[in-house]
Amino acid sequence: MTEQLLRHADLLGRATEVFGENGPNWMATPHILLDGKTPAEFAINELGSEKVRRILDAIEHGGVA
């Protein structure tokens, strides 16, 4: 459980870097590339977290995930 909380905190920080104060909202909004789940829901394991991170990186750099 602690590992999952650390992943979530890390992704929340990353989302805040990309979206500013809207980072928490992005983490709680369903996303089509995550099978309609929120990024927070999808990132329950390392593979899900990595996909969320790739999406954030793509958004930041103007690419696609």
N, CA, C and O atoms as a Maestro MAE file, in Angstrom:
{
 s_m_m2io_version
 :::
 2.0.0
}

f_m_ct {
 s_m_title
 :::
 protein
 m_atom[260] {
  # First column is atom index #
  i_m_mmod_type
  r_m_x_coord
  r_m_y_coord
  r_m_z_coord
  i_m_residue_number
  s_m_chain_name
  s_m_pdb_residue_name
  s_m_pdb_atom_name
  i_m_atomic_number
  :::
  1 25 0.822 -1.196 0.000 1 A "MET " " N  " 7
  2 3 0.000 0.000 0.000 1 A "MET " " CA " 6
  3 2 0.866 1.260 0.000 1 A "MET " " C  " 6
  4 15 0.544 2.232 -0.684 1 A "MET " " O  " 8
  5 25 1.930 1.249 0.741 2 A "THR " " N  " 7
  6 3 2.811 2.417 0.791 2 A "THR " " CA " 6
  7 2 3.391 2.724 -0.585 2 A "THR " " C  " 6
  8 15 3.495 3.887 -0.975 2 A "THR " " O  " 8
  9 25 3.767 1.684 -1.315 3 A "GLU " " N  " 7
  10 3 4.332 1.875 -2.647 3 A "GLU " " CA " 6
  11 2 3.306 2.534 -3.575 3 A "GLU " " C  " 6
  12 15 3.658 3.405 -4.370 3 A "GLU " " O  " 8
  13 25 2.059 2.125 -3.476 4 A "GLN " " N  " 7
  14 3 1.005 2.721 -4.290 4 A "GLN " " CA " 6
  15 2 0.802 4.189 -3.923 4 A "GLN " " C  " 6
  16 15 0.604 5.023 -4.807 4 A "GLN " " O  " 8
  17 25 0.850 4.510 -2.653 5 A "LEU " " N  " 7
  18 3 0.712 5.907 -2.228 5 A "LEU " " CA " 6
  19 2 1.866 6.761 -2.737 5 A "LEU " " C  " 6
  20 15 1.664 7.905 -3.144 5 A "LEU " " O  " 8
  21 25 3.064 6.211 -2.714 6 A "LEU " " N  " 7
  22 3 4.218 6.941 -3.230 6 A "LEU " " CA " 6
  23 2 4.094 7.189 -4.730 6 A "LEU " " C  " 6
  24 15 4.410 8.275 -5.215 6 A "LEU " " O  " 8
  25 25 3.631 6.171 -5.464 7 A "ARG " " N  " 7
  26 3 3.422 6.343 -6.908 7 A "ARG " " CA " 6
  27 2 2.390 7.432 -7.165 7 A "ARG " " C  " 6
  28 15 2.579 8.291 -8.027 7 A "ARG " " O  " 8
  29 25 1.294 7.388 -6.406 8 A "HIS " " N  " 7
  30 3 0.236 8.382 -6.589 8 A "HIS " " CA " 6
  31 2 0.758 9.795 -6.290 8 A "HIS " " C  " 6
  32 15 0.482 10.733 -7.038 8 A "HIS " " O  " 8
  33 25 1.503 9.938 -5.204 9 A "ALA " " N  " 7
  34 3 2.050 11.255 -4.844 9 A "ALA " " CA " 6
  35 2 3.011 11.749 -5.926 9 A "ALA " " C  " 6
  36 15 3.012 12.931 -6.272 9 A "ALA " " O  " 8
  37 25 3.823 10.843 -6.451 10 A "ASP " " N  " 7
  38 3 4.765 11.202 -7.508 10 A "ASP " " CA " 6
  39 2 4.022 11.663 -8.763 10 A "ASP " " C  " 6
  40 15 4.380 12.674 -9.368 10 A "ASP " " O  " 8
  41 25 2.991 10.916 -9.147 11 A "LEU " " N  " 7
  42 3 2.223 11.293 -10.335 11 A "LEU " " CA " 6
  43 2 1.441 12.579 -10.126 11 A "LEU " " C  " 6
  44 15 1.306 13.383 -11.049 11 A "LEU " " O  " 8
  45 25 0.930 12.778 -8.929 12 A "LEU " " N  " 7
  46 3 0.231 14.021 -8.634 12 A "LEU " " CA " 6
  47 2 1.185 15.211 -8.768 12 A "LEU " " C  " 6
  48 15 0.812 16.258 -9.297 12 A "LEU " " O  " 8
  49 25 2.404 15.043 -8.290 13 A "GLY " " N  " 7
  50 3 3.410 16.088 -8.445 13 A "GLY " " CA " 6
  51 2 3.723 16.344 -9.907 13 A "GLY " " C  " 6
  52 15 3.876 17.491 -10.328 13 A "GLY " " O  " 8
  53 25 3.818 15.270 -10.678 14 A "ARG " " N  " 7
  54 3 4.118 15.399 -12.109 14 A "ARG " " CA " 6
  55 2 2.957 16.085 -12.833 14 A "ARG " " C  " 6
  56 15 3.172 16.945 -13.687 14 A "ARG " " O  " 8
  57 25 1.729 15.698 -12.485 15 A "ALA " " N  " 7
  58 3 0.559 16.327 -13.104 15 A "ALA " " CA " 6
  59 2 0.502 17.814 -12.766 15 A "ALA " " C  " 6
  60 15 0.084 18.626 -13.592 15 A "ALA " " O  " 8
  61 25 0.917 18.164 -11.570 16 A "THR " " N  " 7
  62 3 0.937 19.565 -11.170 16 A "THR " " CA " 6
  63 2 2.012 20.329 -11.939 16 A "THR " " C  " 6
  64 15 1.830 21.505 -12.255 16 A "THR " " O  " 8
  65 25 3.130 19.671 -12.243 17 A "GLU " " N  " 7
  66 3 4.155 20.303 -13.075 17 A "GLU " " CA " 6
  67 2 3.599 20.608 -14.466 17 A "GLU " " C  " 6
  68 15 3.876 21.663 -15.037 17 A "GLU " " O  " 8
  69 25 2.822 19.686 -14.997 18 A "VAL " " N  " 7
  70 3 2.299 19.831 -16.359 18 A "VAL " " CA " 6
  71 2 1.096 20.776 -16.410 18 A "VAL " " C  " 6
  72 15 1.006 21.615 -17.306 18 A "VAL " " O  " 8
  73 25 0.174 20.644 -15.454 19 A "PHE " " N  " 7
  74 3 -1.087 21.374 -15.493 19 A "PHE " " CA " 6
  75 2 -1.215 22.477 -14.448 19 A "PHE " " C  " 6
  76 15 -2.245 23.148 -14.388 19 A "PHE " " O  " 8
  77 25 -0.197 22.675 -13.630 20 A "GLY " " N  " 7
  78 3 -0.285 23.687 -12.578 20 A "GLY " " CA " 6
  79 2 -1.334 23.292 -11.555 20 A "GLY " " C  " 6
  80 15 -1.434 22.125 -11.176 20 A "GLY " " O  " 8
  81 25 -2.106 24.255 -11.115 21 A "GLU " " N  " 7
  82 3 -3.101 23.986 -10.066 21 A "GLU " " CA " 6
  83 2 -4.201 23.034 -10.521 21 A "GLU " " C  " 6
  84 15 -4.966 22.541 -9.692 21 A "GLU " " O  " 8
  85 25 -4.294 22.766 -11.823 22 A "ASN " " N  " 7
  86 3 -5.291 21.829 -12.341 22 A "ASN " " CA " 6
  87 2 -4.794 20.380 -12.351 22 A "ASN " " C  " 6
  88 15 -5.515 19.488 -12.797 22 A "ASN " " O  " 8
  89 25 -3.585 20.138 -11.870 23 A "GLY " " N  " 7
  90 3 -3.044 18.788 -11.810 23 A "GLY " " CA " 6
  91 2 -3.935 17.809 -11.061 23 A "GLY " " C  " 6
  92 15 -4.201 16.721 -11.571 23 A "GLY " " O  " 8
  93 25 -4.407 18.162 -9.859 24 A "PRO " " N  " 7
  94 3 -5.300 17.241 -9.144 24 A "PRO " " CA " 6
  95 2 -6.596 16.948 -9.915 24 A "PRO " " C  " 6
  96 15 -7.106 15.828 -9.876 24 A "PRO " " O  " 8
  97 25 -7.117 17.952 -10.610 25 A "ASN " " N  " 7
  98 3 -8.320 17.721 -11.421 25 A "ASN " " CA " 6
  99 2 -8.038 16.745 -12.548 25 A "ASN " " C  " 6
  100 15 -8.858 15.872 -12.832 25 A "ASN " " O  " 8
  101 25 -6.890 16.884 -13.191 26 A "TRP " " N  " 7
  102 3 -6.526 15.969 -14.279 26 A "TRP " " CA " 6
  103 2 -6.427 14.541 -13.751 26 A "TRP " " C  " 6
  104 15 -6.889 13.604 -14.404 26 A "TRP " " O  " 8
  105 25 -5.833 14.371 -12.584 27 A "MET " " N  " 7
  106 3 -5.685 13.032 -11.996 27 A "MET " " CA " 6
  107 2 -7.044 12.406 -11.667 27 A "MET " " C  " 6
  108 15 -7.144 11.183 -11.569 27 A "MET " " O  " 8
  109 25 -8.084 13.216 -11.497 28 A "ALA " " N  " 7
  110 3 -9.405 12.720 -11.107 28 A "ALA " " CA " 6
  111 2 -10.407 12.694 -12.264 28 A "ALA " " C  " 6
  112 15 -11.591 12.425 -12.058 28 A "ALA " " O  " 8
  113 25 -9.928 12.975 -13.482 29 A "THR " " N  " 7
  114 3 -10.812 13.018 -14.646 29 A "THR " " CA " 6
  115 2 -10.584 11.789 -15.518 29 A "THR " " C  " 6
  116 15 -9.442 11.496 -15.872 29 A "THR " " O  " 8
  117 25 -11.640 11.066 -15.871 30 A "PRO " " N  " 7
  118 3 -11.476 9.891 -16.753 30 A "PRO " " CA " 6
  119 2 -10.789 10.284 -18.059 30 A "PRO " " C  " 6
  120 15 -11.012 11.367 -18.600 30 A "PRO " " O  " 8
  121 25 -9.945 9.371 -18.548 31 A "HIS " " N  " 7
  122 3 -9.156 9.634 -19.753 31 A "HIS " " CA " 6
  123 2 -9.355 8.491 -20.739 31 A "HIS " " C  " 6
  124 15 -9.303 7.320 -20.362 31 A "HIS " " O  " 8
  125 25 -9.582 8.833 -21.995 32 A "ILE " " N  " 7
  126 3 -9.852 7.828 -23.022 32 A "ILE " " CA " 6
  127 2 -8.688 6.838 -23.198 32 A "ILE " " C  " 6
  128 15 -8.913 5.655 -23.455 32 A "ILE " " O  " 8
  129 25 -7.454 7.321 -23.060 33 A "LEU " " N  " 7
  130 3 -6.296 6.435 -23.227 33 A "LEU " " CA " 6
  131 2 -6.076 5.508 -22.038 33 A "LEU " " C  " 6
  132 15 -5.206 4.638 -22.067 33 A "LEU " " O  " 8
  133 25 -6.870 5.703 -20.999 34 A "LEU " " N  " 7
  134 3 -6.764 4.866 -19.799 34 A "LEU " " CA " 6
  135 2 -8.040 4.042 -19.617 34 A "LEU " " C  " 6
  136 15 -8.463 3.767 -18.494 34 A "LEU " " O  " 8
  137 25 -8.639 3.659 -20.732 35 A "ASP " " N  " 7
  138 3 -9.863 2.845 -20.721 35 A "ASP " " CA " 6
  139 2 -10.993 3.509 -19.952 35 A "ASP " " C  " 6
  140 15 -11.807 2.828 -19.329 35 A "ASP " " O  " 8
  141 25 -11.045 4.836 -19.994 36 A "GLY " " N  " 7
  142 3 -12.098 5.578 -19.327 36 A "GLY " " CA " 6
  143 2 -11.920 5.718 -17.826 36 A "GLY " " C  " 6
  144 15 -12.788 6.257 -17.141 36 A "GLY " " O  " 8
  145 25 -10.788 5.229 -17.312 37 A "LYS " " N  " 7
  146 3 -10.492 5.374 -15.883 37 A "LYS " " CA " 6
  147 2 -9.776 6.690 -15.653 37 A "LYS " " C  " 6
  148 15 -9.222 7.281 -16.579 37 A "LYS " " O  " 8
  149 25 -9.793 7.139 -14.413 38 A "THR " " N  " 7
  150 3 -9.006 8.322 -14.074 38 A "THR " " CA " 6
  151 2 -7.547 7.911 -13.987 38 A "THR " " C  " 6
  152 15 -7.259 6.738 -13.747 38 A "THR " " O  " 8
  153 25 -6.615 8.843 -14.176 39 A "PRO " " N  " 7
  154 3 -5.208 8.505 -13.996 39 A "PRO " " CA " 6
  155 2 -4.929 7.919 -12.606 39 A "PRO " " C  " 6
  156 15 -4.132 6.990 -12.475 39 A "PRO " " O  " 8
  157 25 -5.575 8.453 -11.579 40 A "ALA " " N  " 7
  158 3 -5.371 7.930 -10.224 40 A "ALA " " CA " 6
  159 2 -5.833 6.482 -10.122 40 A "ALA " " C  " 6
  160 15 -5.170 5.675 -9.471 40 A "ALA " " O  " 8
  161 25 -6.949 6.135 -10.748 41 A "GLU " " N  " 7
  162 3 -7.448 4.761 -10.728 41 A "GLU " " CA " 6
  163 2 -6.545 3.831 -11.543 41 A "GLU " " C  " 6
  164 15 -6.283 2.698 -11.140 41 A "GLU " " O  " 8
  165 25 -6.077 4.319 -12.681 42 A "PHE " " N  " 7
  166 3 -5.287 3.483 -13.586 42 A "PHE " " CA " 6
  167 2 -3.911 3.163 -13.020 42 A "PHE " " C  " 6
  168 15 -3.339 2.114 -13.314 42 A "PHE " " O  " 8
  169 25 -3.389 4.064 -12.215 43 A "ALA " " N  " 7
  170 3 -2.010 3.934 -11.721 43 A "ALA " " CA " 6
  171 2 -1.929 3.096 -10.443 43 A "ALA " " C  " 6
  172 15 -1.209 3.454 -9.510 43 A "ALA " " O  " 8
  173 25 -2.661 1.989 -10.400 44 A "ILE " " N  " 7
  174 3 -2.651 1.158 -9.192 44 A "ILE " " CA " 6
  175 2 -1.431 0.253 -9.115 44 A "ILE " " C  " 6
  176 15 -1.159 -0.341 -8.071 44 A "ILE " " O  " 8
  177 25 -0.693 0.145 -10.223 45 A "ASN " " N  " 7
  178 3 0.529 -0.660 -10.213 45 A "ASN " " CA " 6
  179 2 1.597 0.061 -11.052 45 A "ASN " " C  " 6
  180 15 1.347 1.129 -11.611 45 A "ASN " " O  " 8
  181 25 2.764 -0.531 -11.125 46 A "GLU " " N  " 7
  182 3 3.884 0.113 -11.812 46 A "GLU " " CA " 6
  183 2 3.608 0.321 -13.301 46 A "GLU " " C  " 6
  184 15 3.955 1.365 -13.854 46 A "GLU " " O  " 8
  185 25 2.986 -0.664 -13.953 47 A "LEU " " N  " 7
  186 3 2.687 -0.527 -15.381 47 A "LEU " " CA " 6
  187 2 1.683 0.598 -15.636 47 A "LEU " " C  " 6
  188 15 1.854 1.388 -16.565 47 A "LEU " " O  " 8
  189 25 0.648 0.666 -14.818 48 A "GLY " " N  " 7
  190 3 -0.329 1.738 -14.965 48 A "GLY " " CA " 6
  191 2 0.289 3.101 -14.711 48 A "GLY " " C  " 6
  192 15 0.008 4.067 -15.420 48 A "GLY " " O  " 8
  193 25 1.131 3.167 -13.690 49 A "SER " " N  " 7
  194 3 1.808 4.432 -13.374 49 A "SER " " CA " 6
  195 2 2.688 4.892 -14.528 49 A "SER " " C  " 6
  196 15 2.743 6.080 -14.846 49 A "SER " " O  " 8
  197 25 3.371 3.943 -15.147 50 A "GLU " " N  " 7
  198 3 4.249 4.300 -16.263 50 A "GLU " " CA " 6
  199 2 3.449 4.834 -17.444 50 A "GLU " " C  " 6
  200 15 3.884 5.772 -18.112 50 A "GLU " " O  " 8
  201 25 2.290 4.251 -17.706 51 A "LYS " " N  " 7
  202 3 1.460 4.747 -18.812 51 A "LYS " " CA " 6
  203 2 0.970 6.162 -18.516 51 A "LYS " " C  " 6
  204 15 0.972 7.014 -19.404 51 A "LYS " " O  " 8
  205 25 0.555 6.417 -17.289 52 A "VAL " " N  " 7
  206 3 0.115 7.759 -16.911 52 A "VAL " " CA " 6
  207 2 1.269 8.747 -17.072 52 A "VAL " " C  " 6
  208 15 1.075 9.854 -17.575 52 A "VAL " " O  " 8
  209 25 2.458 8.350 -16.650 53 A "ARG " " N  " 7
  210 3 3.639 9.213 -16.785 53 A "ARG " " CA " 6
  211 2 3.932 9.510 -18.257 53 A "ARG " " C  " 6
  212 15 4.264 10.644 -18.603 53 A "ARG " " O  " 8
  213 25 3.813 8.506 -19.124 54 A "ARG " " N  " 7
  214 3 4.057 8.708 -20.561 54 A "ARG " " CA " 6
  215 2 3.050 9.698 -21.145 54 A "ARG " " C  " 6
  216 15 3.405 10.533 -21.978 54 A "ARG " " O  " 8
  217 25 1.801 9.602 -20.710 55 A "ILE " " N  " 7
  218 3 0.785 10.539 -21.182 55 A "ILE " " CA " 6
  219 2 1.127 11.957 -20.732 55 A "ILE " " C  " 6
  220 15 1.034 12.899 -21.518 55 A "ILE " " O  " 8
  221 25 1.519 12.107 -19.480 56 A "LEU " " N  " 7
  222 3 1.900 13.433 -18.975 56 A "LEU " " CA " 6
  223 2 3.100 13.987 -19.739 56 A "LEU " " C  " 6
  224 15 3.127 15.169 -20.082 56 A "LEU " " O  " 8
  225 25 4.091 13.136 -20.005 57 A "ASP " " N  " 7
  226 3 5.261 13.579 -20.764 57 A "ASP " " CA " 6
  227 2 4.860 14.020 -22.171 57 A "ASP " " C  " 6
  228 15 5.335 15.042 -22.668 57 A "ASP " " O  " 8
  229 25 3.983 13.244 -22.809 58 A "ALA " " N  " 7
  230 3 3.537 13.585 -24.159 58 A "ALA " " CA " 6
  231 2 2.777 14.907 -24.156 58 A "ALA " " C  " 6
  232 15 2.979 15.746 -25.034 58 A "ALA " " O  " 8
  233 25 1.913 15.089 -23.177 59 A "ILE " " N  " 7
  234 3 1.169 16.351 -23.087 59 A "ILE " " CA " 6
  235 2 2.121 17.522 -22.908 59 A "ILE " " C  " 6
  236 15 1.977 18.560 -23.554 59 A "ILE " " O  " 8
  237 25 3.096 17.344 -22.023 60 A "GLU " " N  " 7
  238 3 4.050 18.422 -21.763 60 A "GLU " " CA " 6
  239 2 4.849 18.795 -22.996 60 A "GLU " " C  " 6
  240 15 5.155 19.968 -23.212 60 A "GLU " " O  " 8
  241 25 5.184 17.813 -23.796 61 A "HIS " " N  " 7
  242 3 6.043 18.056 -24.962 61 A "HIS " " CA " 6
  243 2 5.267 18.175 -26.276 61 A "HIS " " C  " 6
  244 15 5.861 18.227 -27.353 61 A "HIS " " O  " 8
  245 25 3.947 18.216 -26.176 62 A "GLY " " N  " 7
  246 3 3.133 18.442 -27.342 62 A "GLY " " CA " 6
  247 2 2.984 17.239 -28.262 62 A "GLY " " C  " 6
  248 15 2.565 17.388 -29.410 62 A "GLY " " O  " 8
  249 25 3.318 16.065 -27.779 63 A "GLY " " N  " 7
  250 3 3.200 14.859 -28.585 63 A "GLY " " CA " 6
  251 2 1.948 14.084 -28.239 63 A "GLY " " C  " 6
  252 15 1.036 14.594 -27.589 63 A "GLY " " O  " 8
  253 25 1.926 12.875 -28.675 64 A "VAL " " N  " 7
  254 3 0.818 11.974 -28.358 64 A "VAL " " CA " 6
  255 2 1.354 10.815 -27.545 64 A "VAL " " C  " 6
  256 15 2.527 10.457 -27.648 64 A "VAL " " O  " 8
  257 25 0.490 10.235 -26.740 65 A "ALA " " N  " 7
  258 3 0.911 9.131 -25.876 65 A "ALA " " CA " 6
  259 2 0.914 7.829 -26.620 65 A "ALA " " C  " 6
  260 15 1.243 6.791 -26.047 65 A "ALA " " O  " 8
  :::
 }
 m_bond[259] {
  # First column is bond index #
  i_m_from
  i_m_to
  i_m_order
  :::
  1 1 2 1
  2 2 3 1
  3 3 4 2
  4 3 5 1
  5 5 6 1
  6 6 7 1
  7 7 8 2
  8 7 9 1
  9 9 10 1
  10 10 11 1
  11 11 12 2
  12 11 13 1
  13 13 14 1
  14 14 15 1
  15 15 16 2
  16 15 17 1
  17 17 18 1
  18 18 19 1
  19 19 20 2
  20 19 21 1
  21 21 22 1
  22 22 23 1
  23 23 24 2
  24 23 25 1
  25 25 26 1
  26 26 27 1
  27 27 28 2
  28 27 29 1
  29 29 30 1
  30 30 31 1
  31 31 32 2
  32 31 33 1
  33 33 34 1
  34 34 35 1
  35 35 36 2
  36 35 37 1
  37 37 38 1
  38 38 39 1
  39 39 40 2
  40 39 41 1
  41 41 42 1
  42 42 43 1
  43 43 44 2
  44 43 45 1
  45 45 46 1
  46 46 47 1
  47 47 48 2
  48 47 49 1
  49 49 50 1
  50 50 51 1
  51 51 52 2
  52 51 53 1
  53 53 54 1
  54 54 55 1
  55 55 56 2
  56 55 57 1
  57 57 58 1
  58 58 59 1
  59 59 60 2
  60 59 61 1
  61 61 62 1
  62 62 63 1
  63 63 64 2
  64 63 65 1
  65 65 66 1
  66 66 67 1
  67 67 68 2
  68 67 69 1
  69 69 70 1
  70 70 71 1
  71 71 72 2
  72 71 73 1
  73 73 74 1
  74 74 75 1
  75 75 76 2
  76 75 77 1
  77 77 78 1
  78 78 79 1
  79 79 80 2
  80 79 81 1
  81 81 82 1
  82 82 83 1
  83 83 84 2
  84 83 85 1
  85 85 86 1
  86 86 87 1
  87 87 88 2
  88 87 89 1
  89 89 90 1
  90 90 91 1
  91 91 92 2
  92 91 93 1
  93 93 94 1
  94 94 95 1
  95 95 96 2
  96 95 97 1
  97 97 98 1
  98 98 99 1
  99 99 100 2
  100 99 101 1
  101 101 102 1
  102 102 103 1
  103 103 104 2
  104 103 105 1
  105 105 106 1
  106 106 107 1
  107 107 108 2
  108 107 109 1
  109 109 110 1
  110 110 111 1
  111 111 112 2
  112 111 113 1
  113 113 114 1
  114 114 115 1
  115 115 116 2
  116 115 117 1
  117 117 118 1
  118 118 119 1
  119 119 120 2
  120 119 121 1
  121 121 122 1
  122 122 123 1
  123 123 124 2
  124 123 125 1
  125 125 126 1
  126 126 127 1
  127 127 128 2
  128 127 129 1
  129 129 130 1
  130 130 131 1
  131 131 132 2
  132 131 133 1
  133 133 134 1
  134 134 135 1
  135 135 136 2
  136 135 137 1
  137 137 138 1
  138 138 139 1
  139 139 140 2
  140 139 141 1
  141 141 142 1
  142 142 143 1
  143 143 144 2
  144 143 145 1
  145 145 146 1
  146 146 147 1
  147 147 148 2
  148 147 149 1
  149 149 150 1
  150 150 151 1
  151 151 152 2
  152 151 153 1
  153 153 154 1
  154 154 155 1
  155 155 156 2
  156 155 157 1
  157 157 158 1
  158 158 159 1
  159 159 160 2
  160 159 161 1
  161 161 162 1
  162 162 163 1
  163 163 164 2
  164 163 165 1
  165 165 166 1
  166 166 167 1
  167 167 168 2
  168 167 169 1
  169 169 170 1
  170 170 171 1
  171 171 172 2
  172 171 173 1
  173 173 174 1
  174 174 175 1
  175 175 176 2
  176 175 177 1
  177 177 178 1
  178 178 179 1
  179 179 180 2
  180 179 181 1
  181 181 182 1
  182 182 183 1
  183 183 184 2
  184 183 185 1
  185 185 186 1
  186 186 187 1
  187 187 188 2
  188 187 189 1
  189 189 190 1
  190 190 191 1
  191 191 192 2
  192 191 193 1
  193 193 194 1
  194 194 195 1
  195 195 196 2
  196 195 197 1
  197 197 198 1
  198 198 199 1
  199 199 200 2
  200 199 201 1
  201 201 202 1
  202 202 203 1
  203 203 204 2
  204 203 205 1
  205 205 206 1
  206 206 207 1
  207 207 208 2
  208 207 209 1
  209 209 210 1
  210 210 211 1
  211 211 212 2
  212 211 213 1
  213 213 214 1
  214 214 215 1
  215 215 216 2
  216 215 217 1
  217 217 218 1
  218 218 219 1
  219 219 220 2
  220 219 221 1
  221 221 222 1
  222 222 223 1
  223 223 224 2
  224 223 225 1
  225 225 226 1
  226 226 227 1
  227 227 228 2
  228 227 229 1
  229 229 230 1
  230 230 231 1
  231 231 232 2
  232 231 233 1
  233 233 234 1
  234 234 235 1
  235 235 236 2
  236 235 237 1
  237 237 238 1
  238 238 239 1
  239 239 240 2
  240 239 241 1
  241 241 242 1
  242 242 243 1
  243 243 244 2
  244 243 245 1
  245 245 246 1
  246 246 247 1
  247 247 248 2
  248 247 249 1
  249 249 250 1
  250 250 251 1
  251 251 252 2
  252 251 253 1
  253 253 254 1
  254 254 255 1
  255 255 256 2
  256 255 257 1
  257 257 258 1
  258 258 259 1
  259 259 260 2
  :::
 }
}
